[in-house]
Amino acid sequence: MINRFSKYQIATGIAIFFHAIGLVGILFSENIFFVQSTPFNLLLSFFLLIWTHPEKNKSFYFFIGIVFIVGFLSEVVGVNTGLLFGDYHYSKILGIQLFQVPILIAVNWFIIIYCSGIGTHVLLNKVIHRVAKDYNEPSLKLKAMSVIFDGASLAVLFDWLMEPVAIKLGFWTWDGDGSVPFYNYFCWLLISILLLTVFNFFNFRKENKFAVNLLLTQALFFLILRTFLK
């Protein structure tokens, strides 16, 4: 029976199942188990993305490593100096920390950047080719600009959607009046542009149906929580 489904469909079903359980548990249960299970959900999503990525090569794994390093180090700088993102600190919910930053935050960076890059590449592919034909612009140039800048904007939008939910659930806390500074989103944009530039120019397949499905699933997850979480 399972052979009738593609790996993308299997991964999507698994992701929807666990996000649905988490959503119901967070909204309708006072048990902190569902919030504390976030590290498991992050790791599950990460491994499903790796599993469903086609034709994995050295460039793909190098890209993962770069996102991990840049994402984690930017958080270390942010938490310990306030020079990036603003003044904030993490709770213990996301697990083991190094330099006051959860190690798993690197996984979160990868999921957002990778899914934003893949999503932009896939969803805008036809539009890019049409514009390239109408204006006689090189398709590859338009693709690069779209994936990098539109993808970075999508990553920032996702962070904006996630921030109030993460704060309410106690993942991290902003100092001062507790509001999220605009500077956070500005830094997110710059770092996302950097990482999506790497994403675009590294030579690996930029196709993964599950990545698009996961991005939509997580966006809906955070949108519902942002709307109804008290």
C-alpha positions in Angstrom: 0.0 0.0 0.0 2.8 2.5 0.9 4.4 1.9 -2.5 1.4 3.7 -4.0 2.6 7.0 -2.5 5.7 9.0 -3.4 8.2 10.0 -0.8 6.9 13.6 -1.1 3.4 12.5 -0.2 4.6 10.4 2.7 6.7 13.2 4.1 3.8 15.7 3.7 1.4 13.3 5.4 3.8 12.9 8.3 4.4 16.7 8.6 0.7 17.5 8.5 0.0 14.8 11.1 2.5 16.1 13.7 1.7 19.7 13.1 -2.0 19.0 13.5 -1.3 17.2 16.8 0.8 20.1 18.0 -1.7 22.6 16.9 -4.6 20.9 18.7 -2.5 20.2 21.8 -1.2 23.8 22.1 -4.7 25.4 21.6 -6.8 23.0 23.6 -4.5 21.5 26.3 -2.6 23.1 29.1 0.0 20.3 29.0 3.4 21.8 28.2 4.3 18.5 26.5 3.2 19.8 23.1 5.4 22.9 23.4 8.4 20.9 24.7 8.1 18.6 21.7 9.2 21.4 19.4 12.8 20.1 19.1 11.4 16.7 17.9 9.3 18.5 15.3 12.2 20.6 14.1 14.4 17.5 13.7 11.7 15.5 12.0 11.1 18.3 9.5 14.8 18.6 8.9 15.3 14.9 8.2 12.2 14.7 6.0 13.6 17.6 3.9 16.9 15.8 3.5 15.2 12.5 2.7 13.0 14.1 0.0 15.7 16.3 -1.6 16.6 14.8 -5.0 20.1 13.9 -6.1 22.0 15.0 -3.0 25.6 16.0 -3.7 28.5 17.7 -2.0 27.3 21.2 -2.9 24.0 20.4 -1.2 25.7 19.3 2.0 28.0 22.3 1.9 25.0 24.5 1.6 23.5 22.9 4.7 26.8 23.4 6.6 27.0 27.1 5.6 23.4 27.8 6.7 24.1 26.0 10.0 27.2 28.0 10.7 26.0 31.4 9.5 22.6 31.0 11.2 24.0 29.8 14.5 26.8 32.4 14.7 24.5 35.2 13.8 22.3 34.2 16.7 25.4 34.0 19.0 26.3 37.5 18.0 22.7 38.6 18.5 22.1 37.1 21.9 25.5 38.1 23.4 26.0 41.6 21.9 22.7 42.8 20.5 24.5 43.9 17.3 22.2 41.6 15.3 18.4 41.4 15.6 18.2 43.4 18.9 18.2 42.5 22.6 16.7 39.1 23.3 17.4 35.8 24.9 16.4 32.1 24.6 14.6 29.9 27.1 15.5 26.2 27.6 12.6 24.9 25.5 14.7 24.3 22.4 17.2 22.2 24.2 21.0 22.2 24.6 22.6 25.6 24.3 26.0 26.8 23.2 27.0 30.4 24.0 23.4 30.9 25.2 21.9 29.8 21.9 20.1 26.5 21.3 22.0 24.4 18.9 18.7 23.5 17.2 18.3 27.1 16.0 20.6 26.2 13.2 18.1 23.6 12.0 15.4 26.2 12.1 17.5 28.5 10.0 18.0 25.8 7.4 14.3 24.9 7.3 13.3 28.5 6.7 16.0 29.4 4.2 15.8 26.1 2.2 12.0 26.1 2.0 11.9 29.7 1.1 14.4 29.2 -1.7 12.7 26.1 -3.0 9.3 27.6 -2.7 10.3 30.8 -4.6 12.1 28.8 -7.3 9.2 26.4 -7.9 6.2 28.8 -7.5 7.7 31.6 -9.6 9.5 29.5 -12.2 6.8 29.9 -14.9 6.4 33.6 -14.2 10.2 34.2 -14.6 10.3 32.4 -17.9 7.3 34.5 -19.2 8.9 37.8 -18.1 12.2 36.7 -19.6 10.6 36.1 -23.0 8.6 39.3 -23.0 11.5 41.6 -22.1 14.4 39.6 -23.6 16.1 39.3 -20.3 18.3 36.3 -19.4 16.2 33.8 -17.7 19.0 32.7 -15.3 19.5 36.3 -14.2 15.8 36.8 -13.4 15.8 33.4 -11.6 18.7 34.5 -9.4 17.2 37.8 -8.5 13.8 36.2 -7.8 15.1 33.4 -5.7 17.5 35.6 -3.7 15.3 38.7 -3.0 11.8 37.2 -3.2 13.0 34.2 -1.2 14.6 36.5 1.4 11.3 38.5 1.6 9.4 35.2 2.1 11.8 34.2 4.9 11.3 37.5 6.6 7.5 37.2 6.2 7.7 33.7 7.8 9.7 35.1 10.7 7.1 37.9 11.2 4.4 35.2 11.3 6.3 33.1 13.7 7.6 35.7 16.2 4.5 36.5 18.3 3.7 32.7 18.5 7.3 31.9 19.6 7.2 34.6 22.2 3.8 33.5 23.6 5.0 29.9 23.8 8.2 31.0 25.6 10.9 30.0 23.1 12.6 33.4 23.4 12.0 36.8 25.0 12.7 40.3 23.8 14.1 42.8 26.3 12.6 46.2 27.0 8.9 46.3 26.4 8.9 42.9 24.9 8.0 44.0 21.4 9.9 42.8 18.3 12.1 45.6 16.9 12.1 46.4 13.2 15.9 45.8 13.3 15.2 42.1 13.8 13.5 41.9 10.4 16.1 44.0 8.8 18.8 41.7 9.9 16.8 38.7 8.9 16.5 40.2 5.4 20.2 40.8 5.1 21.2 37.3 6.3 18.6 35.6 4.2 19.8 37.4 1.1 23.3 36.2 1.9 22.2 32.6 2.5 19.9 32.5 -0.5 22.7 33.8 -2.7 24.6 30.7 -1.6 21.5 28.6 -2.2 21.1 30.0 -5.8 24.7 29.7 -7.0 25.6 26.3 -5.4 25.2 23.5 -7.9 22.5 21.3 -6.6 18.9 20.5 -7.6 16.4 23.2 -6.5 13.3 21.0 -6.6 11.5 19.5 -3.7 7.7 19.3 -3.6 7.8 18.5 0.1 9.7 21.7 0.9 6.8 23.7 -0.6 4.2 21.6 1.3 6.2 22.0 4.5 6.4 25.8 4.1 2.7 26.0 3.6 2.0 23.7 6.5 4.1 25.6 8.9 2.8 29.0 7.6 -0.8 27.8 8.3 0.3 26.3 11.7 1.7 29.7 12.8 -1.1 31.7 11.3 -3.7 29.7 13.2 -1.7 30.0 16.4 -1.1 33.7 15.9 -4.9 34.2 15.4 -6.3 32.1 18.2 -3.5 31.5 20.8 -4.2 33.5 24.0 
